[in-house]
Amino acid sequence: MKNILLLVHDDAGQEARLQTALDLVRAFGGHLRCAGVLVVPPLIDDSYSGGIGAAMLFADERERETRNRAKLEERLAREDVPWDWVEGIGPVAECIVEAAILADLVVLNRQLDHFPAPDMANIASRILMQARKPVVAVPDTLERFEPGRALIAWDGEGSAAETMRACVPLLALADAVRIVMISEKGDIADPAEAATYLARHGVEASVAVIAGDGRKADAQICEEAAAWDADYIVMGAYGHGRLAEAFGGVTRRMLASCQWPLVLGH
């Protein structure tokens, strides 16, 4: 995971994204690519003003992001990481997917407070479906990304397995790895096989199978993460519907309320 792609936009989550990306680049001895995005304003009824309203909104966005780039470039010049910069204009997801062609990991956050639409769950979903790269989605308040204790939410499905495989380099940095399965009646998935797979890559992992208690699976996953003192959670993300653009309930709720960084894959 040498190529880390960072979404750059002047919003409340930028500092958390930036610090996470810097931590990951340093951990891997990698390269940071900053993807600056100029967001096209949402459609408004501009028929009486000849488009002046939309033009003014976009001019404000361009001015704000120009200042933001200058500020970040000054900061990055003082950081001990190699970096470069690309820019895109348009919807966030489309710009990031285009920039992610040669990325190994994409760093996002949970909320983008300046975006009336679409929401971050939709943005992350589109990036996962189209770019097929793991996404690190961090809380806006995160100060550092610690790779020390990794919890893997396991259900034996292809999405969880593919995410775990893609994240082996990240898991190899961990001091401890724990595979957690919320077991429901009729489950046939065996998390021990996942532990065996990781062991063949030099990653030792403990296994915990927890009986479902009627609550949502995400509540039990977060409870286990708190009890085990996890630093981040690795999990598969699920798309459904004809266009596969919306997350399943567990992933969406985790994005909305989980206090830990999420490493998502599909």
Secondary structure, DSSP 8 states (H G I E B T S, - for coil): --EEEEEE-SSTTHHHHHHHHHHHHHHHT-EEEEEEEE--------TTTTTHHHHHHHHHHHHHHHHHHHHHHHHHTTSSS-EEEEEEES-HHHHHHHHTTT-SEEEEES--TT-SSS-HHHHHHHHHHHH---EEEE-TT------SEEEEE--SSHHHHHHHHHTHHHHTT-SEEEEEEEE-TT----HHHHHHHHHHTT--EEEEEEE--SS-HHHHHHHHHHHHT-SEEEEE--EETTTT-EE-HHHHHHHHH--S-EEEE-
